[in-house]
């Protein structure tokens, strides 16, 4: 049997998660800037503590720096946070670079690349836009030192697009080969809450069927909390932080010698409370039916202690997943679909004979 090449690109507003054939998840921040050379470390003080990798690419003859180093080296880095991120000129550059990072050979054919769209934006128009960007040929050069660039040529044969957070549901009910591993959970009334950088996606699935009336997304992602922190820093200390640098500052917990961890704690607690309030209003008549609450995404990792306390009174199974769960589960589902398609082709050939 021919081994098919199935990969995933979960392009979040904050960072992009991707999974290749080895099923190992990776991520880089979704930042793109004009080319910046890789700065040298004159004193060799790193000692491998900083796991950030430098990434540069050349697309259509222009060079760019991608990911965390783009945010570090560009003092005015801008966050790709518009409503339609796929219409942003920086997105194809980011997407091509990640395709190049997933490929270690000079040429590769990807049989299926799985992606997702925020729930409200899962429309025919947005699917066509994303498919037109991703499907087909991609030629670029990629570098991990800013000096040596390596040719990459990738052909994407097919694109699978699902609603955001669907992959996290698949992560809990499917195994790595795409088979059902948890029939009880699959048959239940499941609410998947994906807390991303810009969006909060709520996907409700009852007995494997989506419930549209209880499925939606809002703009209550983690940047809502980040912007509140930035507002206080501006008003109290006169500090202005470009939005693209906010995640780095908040992760560090201090700026200019000021300990901002109490401010971060307050903002995160308030944001978790807002999410709980939104869920309460959405499911005011449905809590009695919900069997599992699956909380996923990068925001789920950050807000877990705050949300756990708030959910104590809810008599539902609470499942917290990490930032990679959606991408990994989406790949397992894509494998399931590819095998289903291959089986259908074989049956058609036999019938044709």
MOPEFEN-V287904 format. One record per residue. N is the residue number from 1. SS is DSSP state (a for helix, b for strand, c for the rest). PSI is psi in radians with two decimals (* if undefined). Layout:
# MOPEFEN-V287904
[[N | SS | PSI] [N | SS | PSI]]
This chain:
# MOPEFEN-V287904
[[1 | c | 2.34] [2 | c | 2.28] [3 | c | 2.11] [4 | c | 2.56] [5 | c | 1.86] [6 | b | 2.19] [7 | b | 2.93] [8 | b | 2.43] [9 | b | 1.87] [10 | b | 1.57] [11 | b | 1.54] [12 | c | 2.86] [13 | c | -0.54] [14 | c | -0.87] [15 | b | 2.85] [16 | b | 2.14] [17 | b | 2.49] [18 | b | 2.59] [19 | b | 2.26] [20 | c | -2.82] [21 | c | -0.40] [22 | c | -0.04] [23 | c | 0.25] [24 | c | 2.18] [25 | b | 2.58] [26 | b | 2.92] [27 | b | 2.67] [28 | b | 2.66] [29 | b | 2.56] [30 | c | 1.11] [31 | c | 2.45] [32 | b | 2.31] [33 | b | 2.96] [34 | b | 2.78] [35 | c | 2.26] [36 | c | 2.21] [37 | c | 2.67] [38 | c | 2.01] [39 | c | 2.46] [40 | c | 2.67] [41 | c | 1.67] [42 | c | -0.52] [43 | c | -0.02] [44 | c | 0.81] [45 | c | 0.00] [46 | c | -0.82] [47 | c | 0.57] [48 | c | 0.25] [49 | c | -0.59] [50 | c | 1.94] [51 | c | 0.01] [52 | c | 2.32] [53 | c | 2.55] [54 | c | 2.32] [55 | b | 2.26] [56 | b | 2.68] [57 | b | 2.76] [58 | b | 2.03] [59 | b | 2.21] [60 | c | 0.68] [61 | c | -0.07] [62 | b | 2.45] [63 | b | 2.53] [64 | b | 2.74] [65 | b | 2.40] [66 | b | 2.59] [67 | c | -2.64] [68 | a | -0.65] [69 | a | -0.48] [70 | a | -0.74] [71 | a | -0.62] [72 | a | -0.69] [73 | a | -0.27] [74 | c | 1.92] [75 | c | -0.30] [76 | c | 0.62] [77 | c | 2.39] [78 | c | 2.40] [79 | c | 2.36] [80 | c | 1.39] [81 | c | 0.30] [82 | c | 2.86] [83 | c | -0.73] [84 | c | 1.50] [85 | a | -0.45] [86 | a | -0.23] [87 | a | -0.13] [88 | c | 2.33] [89 | a | -0.39] [90 | a | -0.37] [91 | a | -0.83] [92 | a | -0.58] [93 | a | -0.80] [94 | a | -0.81] [95 | a | -0.80] [96 | a | -0.70] [97 | a | -0.75] [98 | a | -0.66] [99 | a | -0.71] [100 | a | -0.61] [101 | a | -0.56] [102 | a | -0.26] [103 | c | 2.19] [104 | c | -0.12] [105 | c | 2.86] [106 | c | -0.45] [107 | b | 2.43] [108 | b | 2.52] [109 | b | 2.15] [110 | b | 2.04] [111 | c | -0.69] [112 | b | 2.26] [113 | b | 2.09] [114 | b | 2.38] [115 | b | 3.10] [116 | b | 2.86] [117 | b | 2.56] [118 | c | 2.57] [119 | a | -0.85] [120 | a | -0.43] [121 | a | 0.13] [122 | c | 1.26] [123 | c | 2.89] [124 | a | -0.72] [125 | a | -0.81] [126 | a | -0.61] [127 | a | -0.75] [128 | a | -0.73] [129 | a | -0.85] [130 | a | -0.74] [131 | a | -0.72] [132 | a | -0.55] [133 | a | -0.70] [134 | a | -0.72] [135 | c | 2.40] [136 | b | -2.62] [137 | b | 2.48] [138 | b | 2.07] [139 | b | 2.29] [140 | b | 3.05] [141 | b | 2.44] [142 | b | 2.56] [143 | b | 2.54] [144 | c | 0.18] [145 | c | -0.08] [146 | c | 0.00] [147 | c | -0.95] [148 | c | 2.05] [149 | c | 2.37] [150 | b | 2.37] [151 | b | 2.40] [152 | b | 2.33] [153 | b | 2.07] [154 | b | 2.38] [155 | b | 2.09] [156 | b | 1.98] [157 | c | -0.66] [158 | c | 2.63] [159 | b | 2.25] [160 | b | 2.17] [161 | b | 2.19] [162 | b | 2.90] [163 | b | 2.50] [164 | c | 2.38] [165 | c | -0.15] [166 | a | -0.63] [167 | a | -0.59] [168 | a | -0.63] [169 | a | -0.76] [170 | a | -0.59] [171 | a | -0.57] [172 | a | -0.49] [173 | a | -0.27] [174 | b | 2.73] [175 | c | -3.12] [176 | c | -0.26] [177 | c | 0.02] [178 | c | 0.11] [179 | c | 2.72] [180 | b | 2.19] [181 | c | -0.32] [182 | c | 1.49] [183 | a | -0.58] [184 | a | -0.82] [185 | a | -0.74] [186 | a | -0.58] [187 | c | -0.10] [188 | c | -3.08] [189 | b | 1.74] [190 | b | 2.35] [191 | b | 2.09] [192 | b | 2.08] [193 | b | 1.94] [194 | b | 1.96] [195 | b | 1.80] [196 | c | -2.85] [197 | c | -0.82] [198 | c | -0.66] [199 | c | 2.70] [200 | b | 1.94] [201 | b | 2.27] [202 | b | 1.94] [203 | b | 2.08] [204 | b | 2.20] [205 | b | 2.05] [206 | b | 2.04] [207 | c | 0.80] [208 | c | 0.14] [209 | b | 2.27] [210 | b | 2.46] [211 | c | 1.65] [212 | a | -0.61] [213 | a | -0.35] [214 | a | 0.40] [215 | c | 2.20] [216 | b | 3.02] [217 | b | 2.64] [218 | b | 3.09] [219 | c | 0.64] [220 | c | 0.78] [221 | c | -3.06] [222 | c | -0.41] [223 | a | -0.35] [224 | a | -0.75] [225 | a | -0.69] [226 | a | -0.73] [227 | a | -0.60] [228 | a | -0.68] [229 | a | -0.76] [230 | a | -0.65] [231 | a | -0.75] [232 | a | -0.74] [233 | a | -0.63] [234 | a | -0.84] [235 | a | -0.65] [236 | a | -0.63] [237 | a | -0.08] [238 | c | 0.37] [239 | c | 2.19] [240 | c | 2.18] [241 | c | 2.13] [242 | c | 2.47] [243 | a | -0.53] [244 | a | -0.33] [245 | a | -0.13] [246 | a | -0.82] [247 | a | -0.67] [248 | a | -0.76] [249 | a | -0.76] [250 | a | -0.66] [251 | a | -0.65] [252 | a | -0.61] [253 | c | 0.15] [254 | b | 2.73] [255 | b | 2.29] [256 | c | 0.63] [257 | c | 0.05] [258 | b | 2.19] [259 | b | 1.95] [260 | c | 0.21] [261 | a | -0.71] [262 | a | -0.66] [263 | a | -0.74] [264 | a | -0.79] [265 | a | -0.76] [266 | a | -0.75] [267 | a | -0.71] [268 | a | -0.69] [269 | a | -0.75] [270 | a | -0.68] [271 | a | -0.71] [272 | a | -0.69] [273 | a | -0.69] [274 | a | -0.68] [275 | a | -0.76] [276 | a | -0.76] [277 | a | -0.73] [278 | a | -0.76] [279 | a | -0.69] [280 | a | -0.73] [281 | a | -0.66] [282 | a | -0.71] [283 | c | 0.46] [284 | c | -0.56] [285 | c | 0.16] [286 | c | -0.12] [287 | c | -0.59] [288 | c | -0.37] [289 | c | -0.41] [290 | c | 2.21] [291 | c | -0.57] [292 | b | 2.41] [293 | b | 1.95] [294 | b | 1.97] [295 | b | 2.14] [296 | b | 3.04] [297 | c | 2.93] [298 | a | -0.62] [299 | a | -0.50] [300 | a | -0.67] [301 | a | -0.75] [302 | a | -0.76] [303 | a | 0.02] [304 | a | -0.88] [305 | a | -0.58] [306 | a | -0.72] [307 | a | -0.66] [308 | a | -0.77] [309 | a | -0.72] [310 | a | -0.52] [311 | c | 0.02] [312 | c | -0.64] [313 | c | -0.12] [314 | c | 2.15] [315 | c | 1.11] [316 | c | 2.72] [317 | b | 2.21] [318 | b | 2.08] [319 | b | 2.05] [320 | b | 2.27] [321 | c | 2.90] [322 | c | -3.08] [323 | c | -0.37] [324 | c | -0.23] [325 | a | -0.72] [326 | a | -0.76] [327 | a | -0.75] [328 | a | -0.79] [329 | a | -0.61] [330 | a | -0.62] [331 | a | -0.70] [332 | a | -0.67] [333 | a | -0.71] [334 | a | -0.69] [335 | a | -0.71] [336 | a | -0.76] [337 | a | -0.73] [338 | a | -0.78] [339 | a | -0.64] [340 | a | -0.75] [341 | a | -0.73] [342 | a | -0.70] [343 | a | -0.73] [344 | a | -0.68] [345 | a | -0.73] [346 | a | -0.68] [347 | a | -0.71] [348 | a | -0.70] [349 | a | -0.76] [350 | a | -0.74] [351 | a | -0.70] [352 | a | -0.58] [353 | c | *]]
